[in-house]
């Protein structure tokens, strides 16, 4: 007769093994729901309480802007993914350290990198740094917005993202060196790749005005045939079109949400295998 405690433990282990996949699926499901709600409310003018009322809190009254803008529903889920990943990876680091399972020198870069990502995502630290550089520079003939929108701003943002990426790549190097993670390294690899894409397109968003051009084409294609009172060329936040913000909000935030959920899934899987670190 099978020991019931062993059976319960086996069920728990199998459930825990599926947790990384479930985490990613839940985030994707939430993203799809928000996109469908945006389609229904903003294009088909369907009143879906309480979501329809939420769009009234922001100008223009569009649900997709409310759902994907700064500090929005999507970004709050990103922050949650990153802070949970940070806490788990920090606890994991201390477990490794106090049990002398393996060298901790490179593992410390995972919680550091995740904390850096969290602060960048929540507080836009690259903008803060560029503002400091602007204040100490000799670009009095430019406004701050003009400075951040020109080649100088692009170079500064790419340089800052490179530093962030270097910290995270050290952690990834250590993770990829763990040979028994071969099945689940894809969580980290795809997550890192999506963050890299989001970083590059975000830093280059003002080059040749491509965000505005591509975003307007995509958005106009989406809304064509619908009876709406707005267009991709409408200006939002005084200096960029809705087409630009479609790229900045919907595209960027979706990529970052998926990336953060994949990294969280990878971190959860690290916990499952932490006792095998002594093999390194």
C-alpha positions in Angstrom: 0.0 0.0 0.0 1.4 3.4 -1.0 2.1 5.8 1.9 -0.4 8.6 1.7 2.2 11.2 2.8 4.5 10.1 0.0 1.6 10.3 -2.5 0.7 13.8 -1.3 4.3 14.9 -1.6 4.5 13.5 -5.1 1.4 15.4 -6.2 2.9 18.6 -4.7 6.2 18.1 -6.5 4.4 17.5 -9.9 2.3 20.6 -9.3 5.3 22.7 -8.4 7.1 21.5 -11.6 4.1 22.9 -13.6 4.2 26.2 -11.8 6.6 28.0 -14.2 4.4 27.1 -17.2 1.2 28.1 -15.3 2.8 31.4 -14.4 3.5 32.2 -18.0 0.1 31.0 -19.2 -1.7 33.2 -16.6 0.2 36.3 -17.8 -0.5 35.6 -21.4 -4.2 35.0 -20.6 -4.4 38.3 -18.8 -2.7 40.1 -21.8 -5.1 38.5 -24.3 -8.1 39.5 -22.1 -7.0 43.1 -22.0 -6.5 43.2 -25.8 -9.9 41.7 -26.3 -11.5 44.2 -23.9 -9.7 47.0 -25.8 -11.1 45.7 -29.0 -14.6 45.5 -27.7 -14.7 48.8 -25.8 -12.6 51.1 -28.0 -13.6 49.8 -31.5 -17.0 48.1 -31.1 -18.2 50.6 -28.4 -19.5 47.7 -26.2 -20.1 48.8 -22.6 -18.5 46.2 -20.3 -18.8 47.2 -16.7 -16.6 48.1 -14.8 -14.0 48.2 -17.6 -15.7 50.7 -19.8 -15.8 53.2 -16.9 -12.1 52.8 -16.3 -11.3 54.4 -19.6 -13.0 57.6 -18.4 -10.1 58.1 -15.9 -7.7 58.9 -18.7 -7.6 61.2 -21.8 -8.5 60.2 -24.4 -11.1 57.8 -23.1 -9.6 54.7 -24.6 -9.4 51.5 -22.6 -6.2 50.4 -24.4 -4.4 53.5 -23.1 -5.7 52.9 -19.5 -4.6 49.2 -19.6 -1.2 49.6 -21.1 0.0 53.1 -20.1 2.6 53.9 -17.3 1.7 52.3 -14.0 -1.2 50.5 -15.7 -2.7 47.1 -15.2 0.0 45.5 -17.4 2.9 47.3 -15.8 1.6 46.4 -12.3 1.7 42.8 -13.3 5.3 43.3 -14.6 6.3 44.8 -11.3 4.7 41.9 -9.4 6.6 39.4 -11.6 9.9 41.2 -11.1 9.6 41.7 -7.3 8.6 38.1 -6.7 11.5 37.0 -8.9 13.8 39.2 -6.9 12.6 37.9 -3.5 12.8 34.3 -4.6 16.3 34.7 -6.2 17.6 36.6 -3.1 16.3 33.8 -0.8 17.9 31.3 -3.1 21.2 33.1 -3.0 21.3 33.0 0.8 20.3 29.3 0.8 23.3 28.6 -1.6 25.6 30.8 0.5 24.8 29.3 3.9 24.7 25.7 2.7 27.9 26.1 0.7 26.3 24.4 -2.3 28.3 26.3 -4.9 30.2 29.5 -5.5 27.9 32.4 -4.8 29.9 35.1 -6.7 28.0 35.0 -9.9 24.6 33.9 -8.4 24.4 37.3 -6.6 24.0 39.0 -10.0 20.5 37.5 -10.5 18.8 39.3 -7.6 20.8 42.4 -8.3 19.8 42.4 -11.9 16.2 41.7 -11.1 16.1 44.6 -8.7 17.7 46.9 -11.3 15.0 45.8 -13.8 12.3 46.5 -11.2 13.5 50.0 -10.5 14.0 50.7 -14.2 10.5 49.4 -15.0 8.8 51.3 -12.1 10.8 54.5 -11.9 12.3 54.8 -15.4 15.8 55.2 -14.0 17.3 55.7 -17.5 15.2 58.9 -17.9 16.3 60.1 -14.5 20.0 59.5 -15.5 19.5 61.3 -18.9 17.9 64.2 -17.0 20.9 64.4 -14.7 23.3 64.3 -17.8 21.2 67.0 -19.4 21.4 69.3 -16.3 25.2 69.0 -16.3 25.6 69.3 -20.1 25.8 72.3 -22.4 22.6 71.8 -24.4 20.9 74.9 -23.3 19.6 75.3 -26.8 17.5 72.1 -26.4 14.6 71.4 -24.2 14.8 68.2 -22.1 12.3 66.5 -24.4 14.3 67.4 -27.5 17.5 66.2 -25.8 16.0 62.8 -24.9 14.5 62.5 -28.4 17.7 63.2 -30.3 20.7 60.9 -31.0 22.3 61.9 -27.7 19.3 60.5 -25.8 19.3 57.3 -27.9 23.1 56.8 -27.2 22.6 57.4 -23.4 19.7 55.0 -23.2 21.5 52.3 -25.1 24.5 52.7 -22.9 22.4 52.5 -19.7 20.6 49.4 -21.1 24.0 47.8 -21.9 25.0 48.2 -18.2 21.7 46.6 -17.1 22.1 43.9 -19.6 25.7 43.1 -18.6 24.5 42.5 -15.0 21.8 40.2 -16.1 24.0 38.4 -18.6 26.4 37.4 -15.8 23.5 35.8 -14.1 22.4 34.1 -17.3 25.9 32.8 -17.9 25.7 31.1 -14.5 22.3 29.7 -15.1 23.2 28.3 -18.5 26.2 26.6 -17.0 23.8 24.4 -14.9 23.6 21.4 -17.2 20.5 19.8 -15.7 18.4 22.8 -16.5 18.5 22.1 -20.3 14.8 21.6 -20.5 13.9 24.9 -18.8 16.6 27.2 -19.9 14.2 28.4 -22.5 12.4 30.4 -19.9 15.4 32.6 -19.2 16.6 32.7 -22.8 13.3 33.7 -24.3 12.7 36.1 -21.4 16.1 37.8 -21.8 15.6 38.0 -25.6 12.2 39.7 -25.2 13.6 42.2 -22.7 16.5 42.9 -25.1 14.1 43.5 -28.0 12.0 45.8 -25.8 15.2 47.7 -24.7 16.5 48.2 -28.2 13.2 49.4 -29.7 12.6 51.6 -26.7 16.0 53.3 -26.9 15.7 53.8 -30.6 12.1 55.0 -30.6 12.9 58.5 -31.7 15.3 57.6 -34.5 13.8 58.5 -37.9 10.5 58.9 -36.1 9.9 55.2 -36.7 7.7 54.6 -33.7 5.3 57.2 -34.9 5.4 56.0 -38.6 5.0 52.3 -37.9 2.7 52.7 -34.9 0.3 54.9 -36.9 0.3 52.5 -39.8 -0.5 49.6 -37.6 -3.1 51.5 -35.5 -4.8 52.9 -38.6 -5.0 49.5 -40.1 -6.6 48.1 -36.9 -9.3 50.9 -36.7 -10.1 51.1 -40.4 -13.7 50.2 -41.0 -14.7 51.1 -37.5 -16.7 54.2 -36.6 -14.4 55.8 -34.1 -13.9 59.5 -33.2 -10.1 59.2 -32.9 -7.2 58.4 -35.2 -3.6 57.3 -34.9 -2.5 60.9 -35.7 -4.2 62.4 -32.6 -1.7 63.9 -30.2 -1.4 62.6 -26.7 0.7 64.0 -23.8 1.3 67.1 -25.9 4.1 65.8 -28.1 3.5 62.4 -29.6 0.8 60.8 -31.6 -1.5 57.9 -30.6 0.5 55.8 -33.1 3.7 56.4 -31.1 2.0 55.6 -27.8 0.5 52.4 -29.3 4.1 51.2 -29.9 5.3 52.5 -26.5 2.4 51.2 -24.5 0.9 48.1 -26.2 4.0 46.7 -27.9 6.6 47.5 -25.3 4.6 46.7 -22.3 3.4 43.4 -23.8 6.9 42.4 -24.5 8.1 43.3 -21.0 5.1 41.5 -19.4 5.9 38.3 -21.3 9.6 38.7 -20.5 9.0 39.2 -16.7 6.7 36.2 -16.6 9.2 34.0 -18.3 12.0 35.1 -16.0 9.7 34.4 -13.0 9.0 31.0 -14.4 12.7 30.4 -14.7 13.4 31.5 -11.1 10.7 29.2 -9.8 12.3 26.4 -11.6 15.7 27.3 -10.0 14.0 26.8 -6.6 12.9 23.3 -7.5 16.5 22.3 -8.3 18.4 24.3 -5.8 19.5 21.2 -3.9 21.4 20.0 -7.0 23.7 23.1 -7.0 26.3 21.1 -5.0 27.0 19.2 -8.3 28.5 22.3 -9.8 
